[in-house]
Amino acid sequence: MKIVDLRGRYFKEDESLEFLIKRGDIETEKYEPVVKTIIKEVKERGDEALVEFTEKFDKVKLVPEDLVIPFEELEKAYNEIEDDVRWAYEVAYERIYEFHENQKEKSFFREEEGMILGQKITPLEVVGLYVPGGKAAYPSSVIMNAAPARVAGVKEIVMCSPNPNKYTLAAAFVCGIDTVYRIGGAQAVAAMAYGTETVRKVDKIVGPGNIYVALAKKNLYGIVDIDMIAGPSEILVIADETANYKWVAADLLSQAEHDELAASILVTTSEDLAKKVKEYLYTELLKDFPRKEIAEKSLNTYGHAFIVDDLDTACEVSNYIAPEHLEIITKNPFDLLGKIYHAGAIFLGEYSTEPLGDYILGPNHVLPTSRAARFSSPLGVYDFIKRSSVIYVSKEGFDRVAKHAINMAKSEGLEAHKLSVEIRKNNE
């Protein structure tokens, strides 16, 4: 973990910051041809291609009949997992569902003289969840993706996951997933986008994945909708001298264990805190850590502690990075909330540790990464609905606005637009 002193100088001139914000830039050229080939093959050959790619990439030999995981396996997994874990899944689903109920949108209509204008809210019909099955299984992602879709009123939810373990299947059971497919990678995304003999064609694909999954989603956007292109995970902690260095170190490690590209960033006004956090990380927390190899590589490459002059500058640094997760562990954390403009999720106070948000609090943990928090939001109910404009105009309402439409059409040189209004105005 690198300690960088930014005191007395303009932070944007520091090379370490540029290094961090560009870490998600991947040369897609070497992956793109493979992804496009997979998409083409699945589109043209359906289940046959899925079986081939599953054997090639996941080393699992299937026949088309094996692609769907029977409902009984989901129920069996739910009954087999530990009682306390099962209860945790149930509580998490309930809390996440209840939180997202506050995001529901309503259709509305307004009447004015001779017109009824409004907006109709309609849930998507079929949504596909992608759940990774690589370095770690993420049953929490099943719940985070499915709950807002259920709140929105999505009629059917399907899920793709390569070699899902019993915890992932149990989470799917808790969420009432309609169909689970035993496939992953770009081939799973292509199958949900186009549909195959077995896999249901969906309207939207959500959920994280590796570079192949991300590029498949990117290439298939327009055929289906997608949630976002997820990059490496990241946490930024703003802390002052009152912060508990052991707690801060643990929070940074909680991101570093995700993968080698994860970024764990401390921005602090206290040089002493920065040094203590680094020392505690390496001498104590990493010593016998189960995922030491991953976490240590992440911290050595992307772990940074920036020392700044004041908390206002700390907020500026944070806004520049636009982190996925932001913790504010200061004496008066709410004083800084109004100064934060770009962050996926904001955790205020020393007990609001980010892993609580990952699992149980209620707000969604599917968050914008790689500076996308500058312009995008956490996954929510609004991602699973469509908005349609509703328009009714009577003769009276037509007479009120027709001349303005004619004049605007004239200014754009669109004669047929002008004609379609004039032909009514002249009552022909």
N, C-alpha and C positions, 0 to 999 in steps of 0.2 A: 504494500500500500504506500502510495507516494504522498508525502506532505508538501503542499505548495503554499508559500506565503504570498498572498495577494495584497497585503497591506501597503498602502501608499502608492499603488499603481492601478492602471485601468485593466480590469479583469479580462476584457475581451481580447487583449493582446497576448494572453497567456496561451501557449501551444497545447497545454494539457487539456484545456477546455475544448479546443477544436478537435483534439484527438478523441475525446469522449463522445462528442455529438456526432462524429462521423463513424463511430465504431459499427453502426448498423449498416453502413454502405457495403454492399456485397457485389462483387463482379458477377452479375447475373448471366453474362454471356456464356459461361461454361456450363451453366445449369439449364438455361432456356431451351436448347435443342432437345435435351432429354425429356423435359416436361412437355414440350409440344408434340413429341413423338408419342408419349404416353397418352396424351389427350386424344390425338388422332386415332390411335389404335382402339381406345375404349369407345370412342364415338362410332367407329366403323364395325368393331367386332364384339362389343358388349361383354357379356359374361366370360366369353372365351379369353379375352384379353385380361380381364380381372384375375382370372385363375392363374394365367401365366405370370403376370406381374407380382402377384402375391407370393408365388413360389420363388421368383427371382429375387425380390427385395426383402421379403419377410421370412424366407426359408420355410414356408408353410405350404404343404401340398393340399389343395382343396379341389372339390368338384363344385359345379354351380349350386348344387343342392346344399352345400355347406356354407354358402355365403351369408345366409340368414341365421342368426343365433335364435333358437327357439325361445319363446317366452318362458318356458319352464326353467331354462338355465338362469334367467334373470331372477326368477322367484327363488330358485335354489340358492343362488349366490346371496341374496338378501337374507335368507334364513341361516346361512352358514357363517356370515361374518360375526364378529364379536358383538355382544349386546350393546356395549357402550358406543361402539362405532356406528351401529345401526341407529341408535338413538340420536347420535350427533348428526347423522345425515337427515333424519326426520326434522330435528330442530332447525338445522340450517335451511332446509327447503322451506319450512314454514316462515322463518324470519325473512328470507330473501323474497319469497312470494309477497308477504305483507308489505315489505318496503316498496316493491315495484308497483303495488296497487296504486300508490300515490302518483305514478307517472301516466296513468290511463288518460287518454284524450277522448273528448266527446264530440260527436257531430254537432254542428250548430247551423242555425238558419236565421237570417235577419230579413225583415220585410221593410221595404220602403215603397214609395208611391209607384205602383205599377211593376214592382219587381220582388222576387224572392231569391236571395243569394245565400249560399251556404257552403258547408264543407262536410263531406260524409267520410267517416272513419271506418275502414274495413281491415280486419286482420288478414295477414297472409294465409294462404291455404295450407301449403306444405313447406316445412323448414327442415334443413339438414344440419345436424351437429357433427363437427369433426372433433374427435377426442384423441390426442396423441397416445402412443403406447411405447415410446422409446425409452429414454433414460429414466423416466419416472412416469407413473400413472397418475392421472388427475381426476379422480371422481368429483372433486369440488368444481371443476370446469363443467362437468355434466350438469350440475345443479345450477351454476351461474348462467349457463346458456339456456337451459330449459325453462327455468322459473319465469323470466320475463316473457318468454314466448307463450307460456300457458296463461299468464295474466292478460296478454294481448288478445287471446282467444284463437291462437293458431289451431287449425283443425287437426293437423297431423304433424308429428315430429319424428324424424328418422335420425339414426345415428350411425356413423362409421368410425370404427376403431380397430387398429391392427392388434390382434392377440390381447383383447381386453382381459384384465384380471378380475377376480371376483368383486373387488371393491368398486371398480368402474361399472360392472354389471349391476351391482346392488344399487348404486346411485341412479342408474337408468331405470331400475324398477321403482325406486322412490318417486322419480319424476314422471312416471307413467309414459316413458318413451314408447312409441307405437311399434317401431321396428329397429332392430340393431343388426348391422352388417359387420362381418368379420373381415374388413378390408381397411387399408390405410394408404397414405401417400397421395401423390398426384392422381393415381388411378381412382382412388375413392372420391376425390373432388370431381373428377371428370364424370364418374358414374352418376353422382348426384345431380350434376349439371345437365347431362343429356338423357339420363335414364338408360337402363339396360333391361334385358329380359327379366332380371330379378330385382335390381335396385330401382327404387322409386325416384322419378324426376322431381326435383324440388324447385321452389321459387327463390330461396335464399340459403346460403351456406354460411355458418358462423363457427367460430372456434379456432384455436391456435394450431400451429404445426411447424414442421421444419421448412427449410428453404424450398423444397420441392412442393410442399403443400401451399406455401405462400405464393409461389410463382404460378401454380395452377389456378389459385383463386384470382390472381391478377389477370391471367390470360383469359379466364372464363367470365370475367365481369362483363355484363351485358347479355350473356346467355342466362345467367342468374345474377341476383344481387349478392353482395358479400358484406360482412361486417367491417373488416379492416384488414390491412396487411400488417400482421404483428411482427415486431422486431424483438431484439433481446430485452430481457427484463431489466428494470433499473429502480433504484431507490435513492432519494436524496434526503438527508437529514440536516435541518437547520437547528443548531444547538448553541446555547451560550454556556457560561461558566457554571450554571446551576444544574446542568444535565448530569445524569449518572453515566459515567463513561462505560461501565459494564453493560448497561442496557442499550446504549447507543451501539456498542460493538456487536452485541447480539443481533440487533436489528439489521446492521449492515451485512452480517454473515447470512441472515435469512434470505437475502437476495443472491449473495455469492454462490449459495449451494444450488441454485437453479441450473446454471450452465456456465461454461467458461467465458461466454460473452456478456454475462450479466455485469452491470455496473453498480458499485456501492460507493456513494459519494457523501462525504461529510462537509458541510460548510459551517464554520464556527468562528466566533469572535475570540475563542480561547485557545491559545497555542498549547497550554497545558493539557486541555481536554483532548486535542488532536493527538498528542504524543501518548497519552494514557490509553486512548482507544486503540491506536495501532499496536502498542505493546501488549495489551490484553488480548487482542485478536490473535496475534502470532504466538505468544507464550502460553496462553491458557486455552482459548476456545478451539483453535485449530489442532492442538496437540494430539488428541485422540478422536478427532471428528470423523464420523463415518464417511462423509463425502469430501474428505480433505483434499483429494487430488483436484476435484472440480472447483471447490471453493477457493483453494489457494491459487490456482491459476487465474481465476477471475479477479481476486484481490490484487495479485501481483501485476496484472495487466491493466485492469480498469478500476481498481480501488484508489480513490483519491480523497485527501482531506485538504480543503482549501481554508486558509486562515484569512479572514477579512477584517476590515476596520470596524464595521458596525453591522447591526442587523438589517438596516436598510439595504446595504450592499449585499448581504446574504440573500435577501429577497430578489435583488436584481440578478444575481448569479443563478438562482433557482429558476427565475422566469426565462432566462436565456437558454438553460438546459431543457426546460419544459418537461420535468420528469414524469414518469408513469406513476410512481408513488412518492409523495412528499410527506415527511414527518417534521413537525415543528415542536421541538422540545426545548422550550425557553421558559423563563419566569412567567411571562404573560403571553402565551401563544396566540390568543385571540386578537391581540394588538397587531399581529402581522397578517391576519387573514385578508384584510382589505388590500394588502400590497402584493398578494399573489394573484397572477393573471393566467398562468399556464401550468396546470398540473392535472393529471388524470384523477387522482384521489388525494385529499388533504387530511392528514391525521394530526389532530391537535392535542398536545399534552403528553406527558411521559407514559401514561398507561394506554394510550391509543396506538399500540404497536401494530404495524402493518399486517402481520399474519392473522390478526383477528379479522381484518377486512378480507383477507383471502378466503376465509372459511365461514364465518358465523354471524357477522354483524348485520348484514342486509344489503348494503350498497354493492354494486356489481364489481367483481375483480377483473373483468375483461376490460382493459384500459388501453388508451392510446400510448404507444411507445415511440421511440426514435424521434422525439420532438413533435409528434403529431398532436400532442395536447394543446398546441397553439391554435388548432382549428377543429378538433374533434372531441368527442365525449365518450364516457363509459357506455358499454352496452346497456340497452334499456328497452322498455316496452315500445318506445318510439321506433326501434329498429325492426319491429315485427308488425307494423301496420302500414297501410297506404292511405293517402288523403286524396279524395276526389272532390273537385269543385262541383257544386250544384247550382244551376242557373235557370230561372224562369223569368221571362219578360212578357208583359201584356202589351196591348196596343198603346195604352197610356204611358207605360214605361219606355216603350220604343220611341215614342214621340219626344220624350225628354232628352234622349242621348243620341238619336240617329245622326243629327247634323254634325256632332263632334266626331263620330266614327267616320263619316264621309270625309270630313276635312283631314283627319289623320291618314286615311287611306290615300287621299290625293297627295299628301306630302311624301308618302312612301312610293308613289307611282304604281300602286296595286289596283288596277282598274276593276278586276273581278270582285275584290273586297268592297270597293265603292258601289259596284252594281248591285251586290246582294243586299245592301242596305237601301239603296235608292229604289230598287224594284218594289220594295215593301212600302217605302215612304210615299211612292206615287200610286200605291195600291193597285199595281198591275197584276 
